[in-house]
């Protein structure tokens, strides 16, 4: 047995990095935010102001806080978002068949995947707009100031959501063939998806493409819908055929 006394206590180096909230493991930050919303509960639901503070303040602290905050808010509002989808429209804000970037926060007790939004997930942006409006409405109606007009929801679910979903479906059809690409391309047969947008109405859908050298997007192909009851999947297939034909005939090469 060593009779010598234990070494004297020494202070950590002054140059050592001081721990901050942002240096905590990501799953700990998630647990902190979950606890914060749970203790500020109201009628067994997080208090509207707690969600407003997450959206307006916490997510702006940094990238890690943005990811964890949006994960919590999306998880909370996603069932409500799905309940608002208006048949025959369909919804998939995180298309599993399209490339995505996923950060997995792991601990000994759980694994938490957080999907990052990219420009090619067009419906993810619609979901985020919906939850921002919903947070604002919940908070302000709680304060008895005002409630958002019904037209705000109509804009989302009669126009923004089906248009974004249709764009995601168009990418799903044309990404394998290379007609649409997620990265810049000099090929006359590949259009960067960032150049593409849609005109969408009950009667007509049209593809607009921004020219290579910039400028306003131009309508390059269109199809007439069979009324509002025509599914987005059907419209996407028809539009994909039209866009492929336009590209194969040199349309993109001439822009």
C-alpha positions as CSV (number, residue, x, y, z in Angstrom):
1,X,0.0,0.0,0.0
2,X,1.4,3.4,-1.0
3,X,1.8,5.5,2.1
4,X,2.3,8.7,0.2
5,X,-0.5,11.4,0.3
6,X,-2.7,11.9,-2.7
7,X,-1.6,14.7,-5.1
8,X,-2.6,18.2,-4.3
9,X,-5.7,19.6,-6.0
10,X,-4.8,21.7,-9.0
11,X,-7.1,24.1,-10.8
12,X,-7.8,23.5,-14.5
13,X,-5.7,25.4,-16.9
14,X,-6.9,29.0,-17.5
15,X,-6.7,28.3,-21.2
16,X,-9.2,25.4,-21.0
17,X,-12.4,26.1,-22.9
18,X,-15.2,27.0,-20.5
19,X,-18.3,24.9,-21.0
20,X,-21.4,26.6,-22.5
21,X,-24.9,25.6,-23.2
22,X,-24.1,25.2,-26.8
23,X,-21.3,22.7,-26.0
24,X,-23.7,20.3,-24.4
25,X,-24.5,17.0,-26.3
26,X,-27.4,17.6,-28.7
27,X,-29.7,15.1,-27.1
28,X,-29.3,16.9,-23.8
29,X,-30.4,20.2,-25.4
30,X,-33.4,18.4,-26.8
31,X,-34.3,17.1,-23.3
32,X,-33.9,20.6,-21.8
33,X,-36.2,22.1,-24.5
34,X,-38.7,19.3,-24.0
35,X,-38.7,19.9,-20.2
36,X,-39.0,23.7,-20.8
37,X,-42.2,23.2,-22.8
38,X,-43.6,20.6,-20.5
39,X,-43.3,22.7,-17.3
40,X,-45.0,25.6,-19.2
41,X,-48.0,23.5,-20.0
42,X,-51.6,24.6,-20.2
43,X,-54.5,22.2,-20.3
44,X,-52.1,19.3,-20.8
45,X,-50.6,21.1,-23.8
46,X,-47.4,23.2,-24.0
47,X,-48.3,26.8,-23.4
48,X,-48.5,28.8,-26.7
49,X,-45.9,31.3,-25.4
50,X,-43.4,28.4,-24.9
51,X,-43.7,27.5,-28.6
52,X,-43.5,31.1,-29.6
53,X,-40.3,31.6,-27.7
54,X,-38.8,28.5,-29.3
55,X,-39.7,29.8,-32.7
56,X,-38.8,33.4,-32.3
57,X,-35.8,33.3,-29.9
58,X,-34.3,29.9,-29.2
59,X,-33.9,28.7,-32.8
60,X,-31.9,31.8,-33.6
61,X,-29.1,31.0,-31.1
62,X,-27.2,28.8,-33.5
63,X,-27.4,26.0,-35.9
64,X,-27.7,23.3,-33.3
65,X,-30.5,25.1,-31.5
66,X,-32.2,25.7,-34.9
67,X,-32.2,21.9,-35.6
68,X,-33.4,20.9,-32.2
69,X,-36.1,23.5,-32.0
70,X,-37.5,22.8,-35.5
71,X,-37.4,19.1,-34.7
72,X,-39.6,19.6,-31.6
73,X,-42.0,22.0,-33.4
74,X,-42.4,19.8,-36.5
75,X,-43.0,16.8,-34.3
76,X,-45.7,18.6,-32.4
77,X,-47.5,20.2,-35.3
78,X,-47.1,17.4,-38.0
79,X,-50.3,15.5,-37.0
80,X,-52.3,18.8,-37.2
81,X,-50.7,19.6,-40.6
82,X,-51.6,16.2,-42.0
83,X,-55.2,16.6,-40.7
84,X,-55.5,19.8,-42.8
85,X,-54.5,18.2,-46.2
86,X,-57.5,18.4,-48.5
87,X,-58.3,15.3,-50.6
88,X,-57.4,14.3,-53.2
89,X,-54.2,16.1,-52.4
90,X,-51.5,14.0,-50.7
91,X,-48.6,15.0,-48.5
92,X,-45.0,14.0,-47.7
93,X,-42.9,16.8,-46.3
94,X,-39.9,14.5,-45.9
95,X,-39.8,12.3,-49.0
96,X,-37.8,9.2,-48.1
97,X,-37.2,8.4,-51.8
98,X,-35.4,11.8,-52.3
99,X,-31.8,12.5,-51.1
100,X,-31.8,14.2,-47.7
101,X,-29.4,15.1,-45.0
102,X,-30.1,13.6,-41.6
103,X,-28.3,14.3,-38.3
104,X,-28.8,11.6,-35.7
105,X,-28.5,12.6,-32.1
106,X,-27.8,9.6,-30.0
107,X,-27.6,8.8,-26.3
108,X,-27.6,5.7,-24.2
109,X,-31.4,5.8,-24.1
110,X,-32.5,7.1,-27.4
111,X,-31.6,7.9,-31.0
112,X,-33.1,11.0,-32.4
113,X,-33.0,11.6,-36.2
114,X,-33.4,15.2,-37.3
115,X,-33.9,15.7,-41.0
116,X,-32.4,18.9,-42.4
117,X,-34.3,20.9,-44.9
118,X,-32.9,21.3,-48.4
119,X,-34.1,23.3,-51.4
120,X,-35.4,20.2,-53.1
121,X,-37.7,19.4,-50.2
122,X,-40.3,22.0,-51.3
123,X,-43.1,20.8,-49.0
124,X,-40.8,21.0,-45.9
125,X,-40.9,24.8,-46.4
126,X,-44.7,24.7,-46.5
127,X,-44.8,22.7,-43.3
128,X,-42.5,25.3,-41.6
129,X,-44.7,28.1,-42.8
130,X,-47.8,26.3,-41.4
131,X,-46.3,25.8,-38.0
132,X,-45.1,29.4,-37.8
133,X,-48.6,30.6,-38.6
134,X,-50.1,28.1,-36.1
135,X,-47.7,29.2,-33.3
136,X,-48.6,32.8,-34.0
137,X,-52.3,32.0,-34.0
138,X,-52.2,29.9,-30.8
139,X,-50.2,32.6,-29.0
140,X,-52.2,35.6,-30.1
141,X,-55.6,33.9,-29.7
142,X,-54.5,33.0,-26.1
143,X,-53.8,36.7,-25.6
144,X,-57.2,37.6,-27.2
145,X,-55.6,39.9,-29.7
146,X,-56.9,38.3,-32.9
147,X,-56.9,35.1,-34.9
148,X,-55.6,34.6,-38.4
149,X,-58.1,34.8,-41.1
150,X,-59.3,31.6,-42.8
151,X,-57.7,32.8,-46.1
152,X,-54.3,32.2,-44.5
153,X,-55.0,28.5,-44.2
154,X,-56.7,28.4,-47.6
155,X,-53.6,29.8,-49.2
156,X,-51.5,27.0,-47.7
157,X,-53.7,24.0,-48.3
158,X,-55.3,25.0,-51.6
159,X,-52.2,26.4,-53.2
160,X,-48.8,26.2,-51.5
161,X,-49.1,22.6,-50.2
162,X,-50.3,20.9,-53.4
163,X,-47.9,23.0,-55.5
164,X,-44.9,22.0,-53.3
165,X,-46.0,18.4,-53.2
166,X,-46.3,18.4,-57.0
167,X,-42.8,19.8,-57.4
168,X,-41.5,17.0,-55.1
169,X,-43.3,14.4,-57.2
170,X,-41.9,15.9,-60.4
171,X,-38.4,15.6,-59.0
172,X,-39.1,12.0,-57.9
173,X,-40.0,11.1,-61.5
174,X,-37.2,12.9,-63.3
175,X,-34.2,12.7,-60.9
176,X,-33.4,9.0,-61.8
177,X,-33.2,9.9,-65.6
178,X,-31.1,13.0,-64.9
179,X,-33.7,15.3,-66.5
180,X,-33.7,17.2,-63.2
181,X,-30.6,17.4,-61.1
182,X,-29.9,18.6,-57.6
183,X,-26.5,20.1,-58.5
184,X,-25.4,22.6,-61.2
185,X,-25.0,21.0,-64.6
186,X,-23.8,22.0,-68.0
187,X,-25.5,19.1,-69.7
188,X,-28.2,20.1,-72.3
189,X,-30.3,17.3,-71.0
190,X,-30.2,18.1,-67.2
191,X,-32.0,21.0,-65.6
192,X,-31.0,22.1,-62.1
193,X,-34.0,21.8,-59.9
194,X,-33.3,25.2,-58.4
195,X,-34.3,26.7,-61.8
196,X,-37.7,25.1,-61.7
197,X,-41.0,26.4,-60.3
198,X,-44.7,25.6,-61.0
199,X,-47.8,27.5,-61.9
200,X,-50.7,25.7,-60.2
201,X,-54.5,26.1,-60.4
202,X,-57.5,23.8,-60.4
203,X,-57.5,23.9,-64.2
204,X,-53.9,24.0,-65.3
205,X,-50.3,23.3,-64.1
206,X,-47.3,24.6,-65.9
207,X,-43.5,24.3,-65.5
208,X,-41.5,27.5,-65.4
209,X,-37.7,27.3,-65.9
210,X,-35.2,30.1,-65.3
211,X,-32.7,30.5,-68.2
212,X,-29.1,29.5,-67.8
213,X,-28.0,33.1,-67.9
214,X,-30.6,34.3,-65.4
215,X,-33.7,36.3,-65.8
216,X,-37.4,35.6,-65.3
217,X,-38.6,32.0,-65.4
218,X,-40.5,31.1,-68.5
219,X,-43.3,28.6,-69.0
220,X,-41.9,25.7,-71.0
221,X,-44.7,23.1,-70.8
222,X,-48.1,22.8,-69.3
223,X,-51.0,20.4,-68.9
224,X,-54.7,20.9,-68.3
225,X,-56.0,19.2,-65.1
226,X,-59.1,17.1,-65.0
227,X,-60.5,19.5,-62.3
228,X,-59.7,19.6,-58.7
229,X,-60.4,15.9,-58.2
230,X,-57.4,14.9,-60.4
231,X,-54.7,13.5,-58.1
232,X,-51.3,15.2,-57.8
233,X,-49.6,12.0,-58.7
234,X,-51.5,11.9,-62.1
235,X,-50.6,15.5,-62.8
236,X,-46.9,14.9,-62.0
237,X,-46.7,11.9,-64.3
238,X,-48.2,13.9,-67.2
239,X,-46.1,16.9,-66.5
240,X,-42.9,14.8,-66.3
241,X,-43.6,13.4,-69.8
242,X,-44.1,16.9,-71.2
243,X,-40.9,18.2,-69.6
244,X,-38.8,15.2,-70.7
245,X,-40.0,15.8,-74.3
246,X,-39.2,19.5,-74.1
247,X,-35.7,18.7,-72.9
248,X,-35.1,16.0,-75.4
249,X,-36.1,18.4,-78.2
250,X,-33.4,20.8,-77.1
251,X,-35.6,23.3,-75.2
252,X,-33.2,23.6,-72.2
253,X,-30.1,23.7,-74.5
254,X,-31.6,26.7,-76.3
255,X,-32.4,28.7,-73.1
